[in-house]
Amino acid sequence: MHKRSLFVLIMLVVSFISVACSNTNEEKVSKETTSQTKKDHEQHSEVASGDIREETTSNGVLPEFLKDKSEDMQVIYADAAQNKELLENIPCYCGCGESAGHKNNYDCFIYKNKEDGKVVWDDHGTKCGVCLEIAAQSVSDLKSGKSIKQIRQSIDEKYKSGYAKPTPTPTPEV
């Protein structure tokens, strides 16, 4: 029994060391990939939250960071850009209100609309199924004839439990 206990202990230590080393290696690879991405896409800027922001000439021109993403994701981003009023009235429940300072679901996709028509996109939505799902459902509901207020009520009800605190989005009056 003593030899077996020693063997189990050794295996646990070896497993722990290999996990610790693999995490360090993954972090190194991740840092190298991020560094390469920055070099490849000088028009991108990365913010403290780790989100990439990219400027395009208008909300009709999708950012380069979407090129390798699914068609569905590209459609959601395009829809988000075309539905600013809607998504500015819909909270996000992924935790981005606290982690990234977002005020609403629109912020998950668009960082800023400039006066000259240029748009600064945010890649936060590419990494978050909750953001994508909320935007897709909201746009779909709007297209089916629901009011912004009805959509907001539906989203609040669906995500009220089991999700992060919502962004501080004021309740729409319309």
ZITA-V538399 format. One record per backbone hydrogen bond with DSSP energy under -0.5 kcal/mol. CO is the residue of the C=O (numbers start at 1). NH is the residue of the N-H. E is the energy in kcal/mol with one decimal. If there is no record, write none. Layout:
CO/NH/E
CO/NH/E
This chain:
1/5/-2.3
2/6/-2.2
3/7/-2.4
4/8/-2.4
5/9/-2.3
6/10/-2.5
7/11/-2.5
8/12/-2.3
9/13/-2.3
10/14/-2.7
11/15/-2.5
12/16/-2.5
13/17/-2.6
14/18/-2.5
15/19/-2.3
16/20/-2.4
17/21/-2.5
18/22/-2.3
19/23/-2.3
20/24/-1.7
21/25/-2.3
22/26/-2.6
23/27/-2.4
24/28/-2.2
25/29/-2.7
26/30/-2.9
27/31/-2.6
28/32/-2.5
29/33/-2.9
30/34/-2.6
31/35/-2.5
32/36/-2.5
33/37/-2.7
34/38/-2.2
35/39/-1.9
36/40/-2.7
37/41/-2.1
41/44/-2.0
43/55/-0.7
45/53/-3.0
47/50/-2.6
51/47/-2.3
52/123/-2.5
53/45/-2.2
54/121/-3.4
56/119/-2.0
58/61/-1.3
60/62/-0.6
63/66/-1.5
64/67/-2.1
66/69/-2.0
70/74/-2.0
71/75/-2.4
72/76/-2.2
73/77/-2.3
74/78/-2.5
75/79/-2.9
76/80/-2.7
77/81/-2.3
78/82/-1.4
79/83/-0.7
80/83/-1.0
83/87/-2.5
84/88/-2.2
86/89/-1.8
87/90/-1.0
87/105/-0.8
87/106/-1.2
90/105/-3.2
92/167/-1.7
93/164/-1.6
95/98/-0.8
95/99/-2.4
96/100/-1.8
96/101/-0.6
96/102/-2.1
102/168/-0.5
104/107/-0.6
105/108/-1.3
106/109/-1.9
106/110/-2.6
108/125/-2.1
109/122/-2.7
112/114/-0.6
112/120/-3.2
114/117/-1.9
118/114/-3.1
119/56/-2.6
119/121/-0.7
120/111/-2.7
120/112/-1.9
121/54/-1.5
122/125/-0.6
123/126/-1.4
123/127/-0.6
124/127/-1.7
125/128/-1.1
128/132/-1.9
129/133/-2.7
130/134/-2.5
131/135/-2.2
132/136/-2.7
133/137/-2.6
134/138/-2.4
135/139/-2.6
136/140/-2.3
137/141/-2.7
138/142/-2.1
139/143/-2.4
140/144/-1.4
141/146/-2.3
142/145/-1.6
147/151/-2.5
148/152/-2.7
149/153/-2.2
150/154/-2.2
151/155/-2.7
152/156/-2.9
153/157/-2.2
154/158/-2.4
155/159/-2.3
156/160/-0.5
157/160/-0.7
167/169/-2.4
168/170/-0.6
